[in-house]
Amino acid sequence: MKLRDIIDSPCGLRYMIEKLPVSSGYALRCLMEQDAMVSKDGIRAAYTRLREFLPLVSDGNLVSMLHSSLCTLKNISHTLGRIGASESVDDIELFEVKHLLLLSRRTASLLTEAGFGNLAPDISGTEEALSILDPDGTEIASFYVYDSYSEQLAVIRQQLHRESDPERKERLMLQEQEEEQRIRDSICDRLRPYVRAAAGLMAGLADIDIFLAKALQYVNMGLCMPEISDGITSYNGLFNPYIKEILNKGGKDFTPIDITFGDKAVVIIGANMGGKTVVLKTTALCQYLFAFGMGIPAVSARIAPRERTFFISGDAQDMAAGLSSFAAEMTAIDEVVRCSAHSGSGIAAMIDEPARSTNPIEGTALVESLVRLLGHRGVALLLTTHYNISSGNCRRLRVTGMENGRMNYRLCPAPDGDVPHEALNVAESLNISPEWIGEAKKLLKYE
């Protein structure tokens, strides 16, 4: 599963990727083509590398110079492929190769001089290639078939410069073109052994761009470096970056959440507007961020690798497939059930109020059976519901709810039979018509 396949998951992953200060379009495309990591070793290596970039972020001048350089990184795979296939390329394509080599040298120099030589690209295998493209050693980011490539070319150009007769000038121009092409062919032949190394530099520069962006995001958003767990996932001070940003702009604070799951199915109950969906979105987001070695929005985190992550939420109506909301939702959840049959412990599933659109009796049966089935198969399940689900097959949590006229979004244990009745309190906090609320209370025998 590649990042591009899940970027539009409604958990907020696109927001995090768009907030990555990646310098080049090529590096961003490389990131989108990365596969989600499922092995501990791969994830551990990614976070080790991210940790190496963190000290660099404090040097604002270095970061600025790296961004200025890396923003010019281009994908020249086609050009390198043509050279590798014994084709001759034109001056523009040779300029692309020269620019890549000069960019690699500059990046290596910047990092090494700042004390981050361990992060610098290895240019030792391409210095000869650069000398082929820059025979005069000018290090100017342009390419021209220089006179220094051929004494014959230099002589032809001198004669051409002095010649005034149109016919002789035309012959000299033809000779110049033929000699220039011979030189280009020779340059491509000489560059061919360095194609693989140049491609490695291109990928290496994109990697530097990506990890620099991850490190900047880590610091700027106040993210954390997670521990790698064997099965249980837990968060302390979990927050949603997108919603936190919106609240902060309005002068409000995001209420951080503590939650643990993976050992047993977790069912979260509570009123609408209680933040249950946000918890699911944020845990799904964290599972994806973890799979791509990115900072986690929490004070601390322990996360278990998963082969698949499912986030099912909202109106799942699929008009194109001709499915109702309920049918589309059931189809999506059924995929989780079927996958869990052969890889239950490799799945994390966040399911928001399943069967909400059917009658409460059948809805309760569907949800409780789902919790029982997925929990028995070892799925790391987080599920929200309004239905009264028994704790026999799960751990029940609830949103704390209204306290002193304000919503407390923190989670607390919810014993069996503890079904929050917060809807009227929430409605009152929204200044809904007292006449309406009063009539509802009478029906519920609150008054």
Secondary structure, DSSP 4 states (H G I P E B T S, - for coil): -BHHHHTT-TTTHHHHHHTS----HHHHHHHHTPBPP-SHHHHHHHHHHHHHHGGGGG-HHHHHHHHHHHTT----HHHHHHHHTT----HHHHHHHHHHHHHHHHHHHHHHHTT-GGGS---TTTHHHHHHH-TT----S-----GGG-HHHHHHHHHHHH---HHHHHHHHHHHHHHHHHHHHHHHHHHGGGHHHHHHHHHHHHHHHHHHHHHHHHHHHT-BPPEEPSS-EEEEEE--HHHHHHHHHTT-----EEEEESSS-EEEE--TTSSHHHHHHHHHHHHHHHHTT--BSSSEEEE---SEEEEE-S---BTTTTB-HHHHHHHHHHHHHHHHHHHGGGEEEEEESTTTTS-HHHHHHHHHHHHHHHHHTT-EEEEEESS---GGGSEEEEEEEEETTEEEEEEEE--TT-----HHHHHHHTT--HHHHHHHHHHTT--
